[in-house]
Amino acid sequence: MVALEELWLVRHGESVGNIAATAAEVAGDEAIALDTRDADVPLSETGVEQARALGAPLLAAEDPPQIAWLSPYVRAQQTFAMGVENGPAISRVLTDERLRDRELGILDLLTRQGVAARHPEEAARRAHLGKYYHRPPGGESWADVSLRLRSFLHDAAATDARVGLVVAHDAVVMLLVAVLTGMDEPSLLKFAGANTVLNASVTRLRFDGERWQLVVFSDVRHLETLGAEVTAHPGSPDVHPQ
């Protein structure tokens, strides 16, 4: 019997990297102006407000999470720390490197224009292979990320907690939903094309005894209620549909 019955998936609040990436795309720049390595990118001021608003849905939950798993990246760690300041106490908090953001290898810090201009061969490979299986040199495909998330879920299922919380990244949230609900490649791409994981959003899945069901996806009512800005920032064009 699976002990874990419900999972809350939270994307980190808006980061300074999100802002820089969006600005570069809008300006038509080839590269994103960011000196900090991806793991150390912090939340923006808006991201801090969003993170603090996360305490509200956790407090309002009839059965709040008893255990939390965090991406090791600074923006996810900050989101959890600021969220639980105003939320229920979670006694078990674990950092798990398998929840880190997708690694883009040679395409890191490049915009859509930058990939086309500097690595046209990779743009062509991506068009041929599709975004699910395309692995940039030195980076990961969506399939690669799914493999490490399956490993994480195997370990998470062994916990004695009924409700768990994951604080991570947009691609991680999207792929955890896909793995748990059994989406194949076409179903995932269709779902991802129609849905965005918003900053500081809450996605919830529940195990009904036979399979995992998606209860709510990318819920930001807590942000709207508390007056925090709602931001999308879909990230790298190689991670989300164009």
N, C-alpha and C positions, 0 to 999 in steps of 0.2 A: 504494500500500500504506500502511495506517495504521501509523505508527511506534509510537504509544501502544497497548500491549496490555493494560494493567491499570490500574485506578483504585481508590485507597483514598479513601473519603469519611468524614471524621471530623466529628462534631458537637462543638462546643465543650463544655467542662465546665460544670457547673452555675454559673450567674451569680447575682449578687445580684438582678438583674431577674427571673430565674426564681422565686426565693423570694418576692419581693414580689408577683408576679402570682398565684402559687398561693395565697398568704395572703389576697389581696383576693377571689379567687373563693370561697374557703372561708368567709370572713366575710360574703359577700354585699354587699361594697362596690361602688360604681359605678365607682370609679377606682382605679388602682394607685398606691400611694405611692412614687413614684420621681422624684427631681429631676434625675438624670443623663440626658442625651440618650442615645438607644439606642446610638449608635456608641461611646460611652464607658463603657458598663456593664461592670464588671470581673467576674472570677470570684469566687465565694464561697470560703470555706475548703475546703469539700467539693470544689468545682470545681478548686481547685489540686491536691488529692490525686488527683483523677481524671485531670487533665492529666499529672501526673508518671507515672501508671501506663501511659500510652500508649507509653512507650518500650519496654515489654516485647514487645508484638506486632510492633513494627517491628524490634527486634533478632532476634526469632525467625523473621522472614520469610526464606525461601530467596532471594527476589529482592526486596529492599526498594526503596522509592521512591527515584528519583534526582532528582526535581524536586518542588517543593511550590508550590501556589497557595493563598493565604490570603485570606479576607475581611479587609477593612481594619478591621473592628470589633475593639475592644480584647479582648473575651472570646475571639475566635478567635486573635488574635495571641498572647495569653498561653498559650492551650492549646498552640499549636505550640511556642513557646519552651520551655515547661516539659516538654513531651513529648520533644523532641529532646535535652534535657539528659541523659536516660537512654536515648537511642536512637541509631541510626546517624547519621552525619553526612550531611546532605543539602546538596549544594553550591549548588544553584540554588533560591532561594526568592523567589517573586514575590507581591506583593500585587495583587489584582485586584478593583476595585470592583463588578464584575458578580457577585461572590460574596457581596455584602452580604445581610443579612436582608431579608425582604419588608417593604415600607413600607406602613403601615396608614392613613396620612393622618389624617382627622378621628377615626378610631376608635382611634388610638394611645393607650395607657395606659388604655383602658376595658375593663372586664370584660364578660362576657355580660350581666349586669344593667345595666351602664352603657350599653351599646349600645341595649338595649331601651328604657331610660328617657330617654336624651338624644337618640337618633337613631332613633326607631321607623321612620322612612321608609327608613333604610338596612337595618334588620333585615328589612323587607318586601321591599326590592329583592334582598337576598341570598337570601331564601327563594324568590323568583321566578327569579332568574338562576342560582342554584346557586353554591357556593363557588369553583368553578374559574374562572368568568367574572365574578364580582362584584368590581368595582373601587371601593373606598371613595373618596370625593372626596379628592384629594391623595395617594392611595395606589396600590397595585398589586393586580391580580388574580393568581391563580396562573398564568394564561396569560401575563401580562406578565412575570413572573419567568422563565417557561420561555423566552420570547424572548431575554432577555439571557443565559440559560444556554446556549442554542444558539449564540449568538455566541461565548461563552467556549469551548465545546467545539470550535468550528471552529478557533480559534487553538491550543488545547491539542493538537489532533490533529497539528499541524505540528511538534511537538517531536521531537527525536531520542531522547528518553528512552523506555524501554520501560514503566516503571512510574511513575505519578504519584500524588501525595497532594493532596487538597483538604481544607482545614479551614474549616468554615463553620457553617451553621445548619440547624435541623431541616427547614424548608421547602425550603432549597436542596438538602439531601441527598435528600429525597423526590422533588423535581422532577428532579434529575439522573438518578436511577434511572428515572423515568418516561420522560424524553426518550431516554435511551440504550437502554432496552429496548423502546421503541415503544408504551408504554401509551396508550390513548385515554382520554377523560374518564371513562367508566364504570369502566374497569379501574383507573385511578388512584384514584378515589374509593373503590372497593371495597378496594384494597390499603391505602390510607391509613387507612381505617376499621378495619382489622384489625391494623395495625402502627404502632408508635410509634418515632421516632428518639430513643433514649435519650441522655442526656448522656455525652459522651466515648466514644460507641460507634463501632465501625468497620464500615463497609459496603464490600464489595469487589465490583467488576465486572470481567469479563475478556472481551476480544475474541477470538472463536474463528476469525477470518478472514472471517466473514460478518456476524456480529451480536454485540452485547454481551449477555453472560449475567450474571445476578445470582448471585454465588457465595455471599455471606453478607450478611445484613442486620442492622444494629444489634447487632453482636456486642459483649458486655461481659464476656467471660470473663476478660480481663486485669484488670478491676476486681475481680471476684469472687476471683480468685487472689491478688491483692495486698491484699485486705481493704479496698478503697476502696468507699464507698457507691455503690449503683446508684440513679440518680434519673431520673425520666421528664420532668416539667415540660413538658407538651405545648404550652405557650405560649398565645398569644391564641386565644380560641374562634373567631375569624374565620379562623384559619389551619388549625385541625384540626377534624375532625368533632365534633359535639356528641353 
